[in-house]
């Protein structure tokens, strides 16, 4: 099976590079240019058609998967290229994207608070979500934990068995929560624990 990782980079997704590197070492073709680069979007769409497994590392909403600086990459105009592919979409609201377009054999997530903008979005929706508003060092711990979770899951099983990948992400998230409880006493560890809990509990595998 041929494998593709779409990783349009900007400052807010730079922390995901270790995931892209591991995937590339595991046989994935990685497309990691700036979305605004001439011809990049066309290349992504063409490459999706010739791959069986697709990983997306970037931004998301119920209406689109977006790249550099939130530039839409896959939306209602071209989403059909994703049909029939096995999908792992590590992006905010990718679960809603999957459900909106009735995609199958796909893993997606709710909002993943890796930046102050994400935190503000959560607070706007639920002022009481956080016990204390996370600071940058809290978000950095969470970002690194997410990377470790995904890297460990893919190194354990890959996308050949999506149910196992889904369960591995939950297992490695539980391990990160245990590590946080032991190691994060100087940070707002209760909020990090909550973010990690919601990361795994809001994840959905649409078969």
Secondary structure, 3 states (H helix, E strand, C coil): CCEEEECCCCCCCHHHHHHHHHHHHCCCEEECCCCCCCCHHHHHHHHHHCCCEEEEECEECCCCEECHHHCEEECCCCHHHHCCCEEEEECCCHHHHHHHCCCCCEEECCCCCCCHHHHHHHHHHCCCCCCCCCCHHHHHHHHHHHHHHHHHHHHHCCCCCHHHHHHHHHHHHHHHHHHHHHHCCCCCHHHHHHHHHHHHHHCEEEC
